[in-house]
Amino acid sequence: NNIMKVFGIFIYRKEGKVALLASEKDLMSFGYFKRSSAGEMMEFLGSTLAERTAKGTRQSIKESEYIGHVHCRHDGLVGVVVSDAEYPERVCFSLISKAIGDFLQQHPRDSWG
């Protein structure tokens, strides 16, 4: 019984330096004492992928037992989903598009400061 998992969704702004705008993590599958370090690792993976992905491109990168799916839009918004290897790539990119759309509805570009 192998359950596919999404561990985190991150939205960054990429204008020079990468800045985290929003995140949501599900760390319940990790032991209590490993949750903090797992969350930090995912944030580091997300920011690294956001920095290294060119505007207008998307990619999926394997990092140990995780896959980081990243889409860097032309406007500098970057969405990252961290999942296990079994989670379908197409679904992850759909999730990124939905998350960015929802973020923009709640936080118009002029409200980012």
C-alpha positions, 0 to 999 in steps of 0.5 A, spaced: 500 500 500 504 505 497 501 512 498 503 518 493 505 524 497 506 531 496 510 534 502 510 541 500 508 547 496 512 553 495 511 560 492 517 565 491 518 571 487 524 571 483 527 578 482 534 578 483 534 574 490 529 569 491 524 571 496 519 566 499 512 569 498 507 563 501 508 555 503 504 549 506 508 543 508 505 536 510 510 533 515 506 528 519 509 522 515 516 524 518 517 522 525 516 528 531 523 529 531 525 529 524 519 534 522 523 540 523 529 538 519 525 535 514 521 542 513 528 546 513 531 541 507 524 542 503 525 550 504 532 549 502 530 545 496 525 549 494 529 556 494 535 552 490 530 550 485 527 557 484 534 560 484 537 555 478 531 555 474 530 560 468 524 564 467 519 561 462 521 554 464 520 548 468 523 542 471 523 536 475 529 534 480 530 528 484 534 530 491 535 523 495 528 520 496 524 527 494 522 530 487 522 537 486 518 540 481 519 547 479 515 552 474 519 559 473 514 564 470 516 569 465 513 574 471 518 572 476 513 568 480 516 561 481 512 555 484 515 549 487 512 542 489 516 537 493 513 530 492 515 523 493 518 519 486 511 516 485 507 522 485 505 524 477 509 529 474 503 532 470 499 533 476 505 536 480 505 542 475 497 542 475 498 543 482 503 549 481 499 552 476 493 552 481 497 554 487 500 560 483 493 562 481 490 562 488 496 566 490 495 571 485 487 572 487 488 573 494 495 577 493 495 581 487 502 583 485 502 590 488 501 588 495 507 584 495 511 590 498 
